[in-house]
Amino acid sequence: MLKNTTVRGGTAMTEKQPAHVRSRTSIAKVSERDIDLLLLEEFLSTPVFLDWFVTTALGLPSRPLRCVQVRYSVDEGMGESDIVVDYEAAEGVVQLLIENKVGAGLQPQQAARYRNRSKAFIKQNEGVHVSCHTVIVAPSRYFSSASSTKGFDKRVDYELMREWFSKAECIGARRFYKEDLLDAAIEKGTKGYQPVEDDDNSKFWLSYWKEACGYTPTLEMKQPRKEKPSRSAFIYFRPPSLPLGVEICHKFRAGAVVLQLSGMARRLNEVRAAFGDAWLDEPGRLTFAGKSAAVRVEVPILNVQVPFADQLADVRAGLDAAMKLHDWVLAHKDSLLVLGFKERRSR
């Protein structure tokens, strides 16, 4: 039990206060920024946490440390660091470049860019900072093995931070919130497919997009993110010329381009009846994909590890099939409207 001593009328009085009571909170949709801000707060306000973090990350013995400054989302021309911490130890000022991940994969060469920033920083600040280290912070499941650091100098697992907060009576009842927040982040990091960006696939998507923009601009393929997970193999076309719920998908690893009519998987006969004689000149075979009715056209399989230029003809065969499906939809749009599909709003 904690005691609070006050003075009333010159007489010291001691009042008993209840110990911290454990309260639970449910935190939905936890994001990386939530953990970023947790780290910023503790680095600035809790010296023992900074000491523990440095000891855990760098494998150094515990020693007195003083936080000099903490910065969030730092971009100094060579890429962005989630958190930058400068702290003062007996040997001088040390910098940590921290990347925080809840579940999303790393960008191609992201760890290498962190290391390059670390080297450049030491060179620019020679005589001021004695060292700089790159650290990745993430749930343990994020790593492929106990020794993996994903290319960073060091790593700190969420589970270890959660354990530290569970014992951190020095920060009072605040530790309960920190535990719950980290529990939510750990749970998020263990659910479902964890995408890991693949350099070959990312380059392939970008080359495909550039080709689609010039060869079939009507399809209006959206520019892909710079990073793509290795399993991303479905390229969708949803131009404004197609009704809502109608889309074309190039499943390039399966060798197929598919026209998908959302919600029509159980209404295939109704779809056939709505199009009538149009199916006598159908562009492909009517089937279903998930909950959608689908018209599938076979095309060459594409391989992201083969140079894009070497399979340009096969890429264009897929784009030609997508345009064939697109034009077929436009020629029979009235039949889609009969089925309940609606026009997209013009831009």
Phi and psi in degrees as a GROMACS rama.xvg file:
@    title "Ramachandran Plot"
@    xaxis  label "Phi"
@    yaxis  label "Psi"
@TYPE xy
-89.4659  147.321  LEU-2
-119.117  142.729  LYS-3
-123.36  119.983  ASN-4
-100.065  124.678  THR-5
-124.207  164.081  THR-6
-116.654  122.904  VAL-7
-126.908  119.757  ARG-8
58.3017  32.4651  GLY-9
82.9032  -0.799603  GLY-10
-109.191  126.723  THR-11
-72.8896  131.559  ALA-12
-126.251  140.326  MET-13
-112.139  123.832  THR-14
-113.007  132.386  GLU-15
-82.0171  135.966  LYS-16
-117.966  148.256  GLN-17
-68.2992  146.273  PRO-18
-65.8904  163.212  ALA-19
-59.8608  129.696  HIS-20
-98.9674  132.82  VAL-21
-73.2356  116.618  ARG-22
-112.813  146.1  SER-23
-104.728  148.106  ARG-24
-135.48  143.659  THR-25
-101.685  123.546  SER-26
-118.113  108.34  ILE-27
-94.0806  151.844  ALA-28
57.2192  43.1826  LYS-29
-62.3766  140.984  VAL-30
-121.435  168.325  SER-31
-61.0287  -35.1062  GLU-32
-61.8573  -34.5744  ARG-33
-59.5648  -43.092  ASP-34
-73.157  -35.7775  ILE-35
-54.7649  -48.7627  ASP-36
-69.6632  -32.3025  LEU-37
-60.6317  -46.6259  LEU-38
-63.811  -44.0756  LEU-39
-57.2014  -46.064  LEU-40
-60.8187  -46.046  GLU-41
-74.3862  -35.5461  GLU-42
-60.0184  -39.4522  PHE-43
-78.7097  -35.2259  LEU-44
-110.677  -11.9206  SER-45
-129.298  91.223  THR-46
-55.7856  -34.5802  PRO-47
-69.503  -28.4606  VAL-48
-69.9865  -44.565  PHE-49
-58.0774  -43.9245  LEU-50
-59.9215  -46.6271  ASP-51
-62.6359  -43.7273  TRP-52
-62.0496  -46.136  PHE-53
-64.8947  -43.147  VAL-54
-60.2021  -43.0032  THR-55
-69.5082  -44.4599  THR-56
-70.9353  -46.726  ALA-57
-97.4192  -8.72893  LEU-58
70.9506  26.978  GLY-59
-97.1719  156.059  LEU-60
-66.8337  150.926  PRO-61
-61.8247  136.266  SER-62
-156.802  161.127  ARG-63
-62.9944  130.42  PRO-64
-130.237  149.814  LEU-65
-125.731  124.865  ARG-66
-72.0461  124.237  CYS-67
-88.4459  -50.7282  VAL-68
-161.283  154.06  GLN-69
-130.266  132.543  VAL-70
-127.084  148.55  ARG-71
-116.377  137.3  TYR-72
53.2112  67.7477  SER-73
-100.103  120.899  VAL-74
-125.231  109.698  ASP-75
-114.257  29.5343  GLU-76
99.3275  -7.85675  GLY-77
-124.657  30.7451  MET-78
104.317  171.125  GLY-79
-108.991  136.432  GLU-80
-106.237  135.705  SER-81
-61.3861  -49.6656  ASP-82
-139.288  136.936  ILE-83
-121.713  123.3  VAL-84
-118.769  127.499  VAL-85
-110.214  125.461  ASP-86
-132.615  155.762  TYR-87
-107.788  122.848  GLU-88
-118.427  -177.093  ALA-89
-60.8814  -33.8056  ALA-90
-84.4867  -9.10884  GLU-91
135.604  -164.876  GLY-92
-89.9844  132.116  VAL-93
-118.656  144.793  VAL-94
-116.975  139.271  GLN-95
-114.684  129.577  LEU-96
-104.565  113.561  LEU-97
-112.809  128.31  ILE-98
-108.044  126.485  GLU-99
-110.535  130.173  ASN-100
-132.989  125.41  LYS-101
-86.6792  -50.4252  VAL-102
-151.545  -28.6622  GLY-103
-64.8218  146.661  ALA-104
-74.3628  165.882  GLY-105
-74.4331  149.57  LEU-106
-72.6262  156.451  GLN-107
-55.7869  131.959  PRO-108
62.6455  19.4808  GLN-109
-64.8373  -43.2341  GLN-110
-63.2328  -38.8001  ALA-111
-64.0729  -38.5696  ALA-112
-66.6806  -36.2351  ARG-113
-60.7949  -45.7416  TYR-114
-63.9293  -38.366  ARG-115
-63.8251  -39.2766  ASN-116
-65.9131  -37.4603  ARG-117
-62.8737  -46.069  SER-118
-64.4062  -42.7989  LYS-119
-64.7091  -37.5729  ALA-120
-64.6  -45.541  PHE-121
-62.2436  -40.7293  ILE-122
-64.4075  -40.5374  LYS-123
-74.261  -24.9806  GLN-124
-116.309  30.2902  ASN-125
-57.9871  129.483  GLU-126
93.7244  -12.2983  GLY-127
-107.973  -54.7688  VAL-128
-103.561  137.727  HIS-129
-88.5957  -24.5096  VAL-130
-162.152  164.077  SER-131
-143.979  135.526  CYS-132
-130.702  143.208  HIS-133
-98.7384  135.139  THR-134
-134.535  132.475  VAL-135
-106.822  135.265  ILE-136
-118.245  125.745  VAL-137
-167.256  165.71  ALA-138
-61.961  151.016  PRO-139
-60.7167  -29.964  SER-140
-66.8006  -17.9845  ARG-141
-65.5755  -23.3549  TYR-142
-99.9901  147.259  PHE-143
-75.6316  -20.6314  SER-144
-155.289  171.107  SER-145
-65.9366  -24.0089  ALA-146
-99.0826  -4.62214  SER-147
-69.8341  138.628  SER-148
-124.253  9.39141  THR-149
55.463  29.0943  LYS-150
91.0361  -4.40692  GLY-151
-86.0456  164.153  PHE-152
-63.8494  -44.8131  ASP-153
-142.213  169.329  LYS-154
-140.907  153.163  ARG-155
-133.474  123.441  VAL-156
-82.3544  146.351  ASP-157
-56.5859  -39.0438  TYR-158
-60.1631  -37.0739  GLU-159
-68.409  -39.4114  LEU-160
-64.1504  -41.5397  MET-161
-60.9949  -41.0644  ARG-162
-64.0163  -39.4836  GLU-163
-63.0824  -45.2489  TRP-164
-66.0068  -31.9783  PHE-165
-62.9082  -21.623  SER-166
-109.044  0.337478  LYS-167
-85.1663  72.3337  ALA-168
-65.9252  -16.8043  GLU-169
-66.1496  -19.9825  CYS-170
-104.042  9.4917  ILE-171
68.7963  -151.034  GLY-172
-69.3078  -11.2974  ALA-173
-58.8201  -27.5408  ARG-174
-63.8696  -28.3871  ARG-175
-65.251  -41.7042  PHE-176
-63.6026  -41.6814  TYR-177
-62.0175  -40.7943  LYS-178
-60.3983  -46.8558  GLU-179
-65.6199  -38.9062  ASP-180
-64.327  -44.3651  LEU-181
-68.6302  -35.3975  LEU-182
-59.195  -44.275  ASP-183
-64.3157  -39.3765  ALA-184
-68.7203  -39.9529  ALA-185
-64.3765  -42.4044  ILE-186
-62.5699  -43.0533  GLU-187
-61.0169  -38.1073  LYS-188
-72.7545  -11.1826  GLY-189
-106.142  -0.0259792  THR-190
-96.8565  130.738  LYS-191
68.2924  -168.034  GLY-192
-72.9902  127.375  TYR-193
-100.171  104.003  GLN-194
-68.152  134.459  PRO-195
-119.93  121.412  VAL-196
-62.22  139.177  GLU-197
-118.854  123.786  ASP-198
-64.0528  -44.2495  ASP-199
-61.8927  -44.2461  ASP-200
-67.1247  -38.9027  ASN-201
-62.3085  -44.0844  SER-202
-65.4681  -39.1126  LYS-203
-62.408  -47.7011  PHE-204
-58.6013  -42.3046  TRP-205
-65.168  -42.1584  LEU-206
-65.2743  -39.6428  SER-207
-61.8399  -44.9995  TYR-208
-60.6006  -44.809  TRP-209
-61.0633  -40.8864  LYS-210
-67.2983  -42.3767  GLU-211
-64.1974  -37.2947  ALA-212
-62.5503  -36.8281  CYS-213
-88.5981  -36.3573  GLY-214
-87.1201  -40.1509  TYR-215
-134.489  65.9441  THR-216
-61.278  -25.4289  PRO-217
-59.7903  -29.1105  THR-218
-72.7639  -19.4743  LEU-219
48.4314  53.9205  GLU-220
-62.0434  134.292  MET-221
-76.1383  144.129  LYS-222
-63.7284  127.853  GLN-223
-73.2346  160.307  PRO-224
-60.8982  155.37  ARG-225
-62.7557  -29.5542  LYS-226
-111.99  137.77  GLU-227
-131.68  133.263  LYS-228
-63.5385  158.091  PRO-229
-63.5467  -25.3503  SER-230
-92.0076  1.41841  ARG-231
-76.3815  108.256  SER-232
-137.291  12.158  ALA-233
-114.07  115.528  PHE-234
-103.36  119.188  ILE-235
-100.12  143.082  TYR-236
-120.753  120.917  PHE-237
-132.024  62.5983  ARG-238
-68.0146  155.831  PRO-239
-63.9544  -15.1447  PRO-240
-72.3973  -19.1767  SER-241
-90.7672  145.308  LEU-242
-63.2201  159.134  PRO-243
-60.0198  137.402  LEU-244
87.1411  -0.580568  GLY-245
-113.573  126.78  VAL-246
-145.755  158.209  GLU-247
-116.903  133.476  ILE-248
-127.894  125.711  CYS-249
-95.222  105.541  HIS-250
-91.2296  83.5428  LYS-251
-71.1991  -23.3843  PHE-252
-82.7357  -19.6612  ARG-253
-93.068  -10.1208  ALA-254
71.0218  47.4158  GLY-255
-150.16  145.824  ALA-256
-117.638  128.461  VAL-257
-125.435  130.481  VAL-258
-91.0105  123.078  LEU-259
-116.018  128.172  GLN-260
-109.078  103.869  LEU-261
-58.1314  134.724  SER-262
76.2094  10.1023  GLY-263
-107.256  9.88912  MET-264
-60.0901  -33.5903  ALA-265
-96.1767  11.2559  ARG-266
-127.799  33.7219  ARG-267
-60.766  -41.7949  LEU-268
-64.9405  -36.0002  ASN-269
-65.6452  -38.7483  GLU-270
-63.4225  -45.5318  VAL-271
-60.4637  -42.5861  ARG-272
-65.2046  -37.7459  ALA-273
-65.9546  -34.655  ALA-274
-87.4645  -21.4195  PHE-275
55.5288  -128.128  GLY-276
-66.8118  -11.2929  ASP-277
-59.9724  -28.8772  ALA-278
-72.7981  -11.0426  TRP-279
-66.4149  -23.4214  LEU-280
-120.969  42.2036  ASP-281
-66.2233  148.256  GLU-282
-81.1092  -11.1197  PRO-283
-173.282  -171.812  GLY-284
-89.3017  129.949  ARG-285
-81.0325  124.797  LEU-286
-147.133  -153.568  THR-287
-135.768  152.727  PHE-288
-136.804  106.413  ALA-289
64.7674  -121.439  GLY-290
-97.9799  6.71179  LYS-291
-106.398  146.921  SER-292
-75.9086  145.045  ALA-293
-141.449  140.466  ALA-294
-111.296  118.214  VAL-295
-109.14  131.487  ARG-296
-120.061  125.89  VAL-297
-76.4827  135.797  GLU-298
-140.281  169.925  VAL-299
-62.9961  145.769  PRO-300
-74.6415  141.486  ILE-301
-109.761  149.85  LEU-302
-126.918  118.463  ASN-303
-68.279  -16.2424  VAL-304
-89.5306  -5.24364  GLN-305
-94.037  138.042  VAL-306
-50.9991  135.351  PRO-307
-57.3128  -42.6441  PHE-308
-60.652  -31.2266  ALA-309
-73.3473  -15.7011  ASP-310
-123.936  25.9408  GLN-311
-59.6534  -39.7439  LEU-312
-62.1764  -38.8358  ALA-313
-71.1456  -36.0537  ASP-314
-60.7766  -45.8661  VAL-315
-67.3907  -30.7934  ARG-316
-62.1196  -39.5466  ALA-317
-66.8953  -41.6719  GLY-318
-67.4534  -35.7996  LEU-319
-62.1263  -42.6444  ASP-320
-64.1209  -40.155  ALA-321
-62.6095  -41.1659  ALA-322
-67.2629  -36.1177  MET-323
-61.6809  -44.132  LYS-324
-65.6583  -41.8767  LEU-325
-59.0108  -48.6493  HIS-326
-67.384  -33.7701  ASP-327
-64.7528  -40.9975  TRP-328
-60.8115  -45.9268  VAL-329
-62.0091  -35.9387  LEU-330
-71.7663  -19.6971  ALA-331
-127.45  30.7108  HIS-332
-61.6081  -33.897  LYS-333
-58.786  -36.346  ASP-334
-66.0635  -35.861  SER-335
-67.8248  -37.4546  LEU-336
-65.4049  -34.7851  LEU-337
-62.2047  -34.5426  VAL-338
-77.0079  -6.29965  LEU-339
106.673  0.165625  GLY-340
-73.3479  149.493  PHE-341
-118.551  153.56  LYS-342
-65.5667  145.433  GLU-343
-75.0481  151.084  ARG-344
-70.7703  138.472  ARG-345
-67.0545  150.389  SER-346
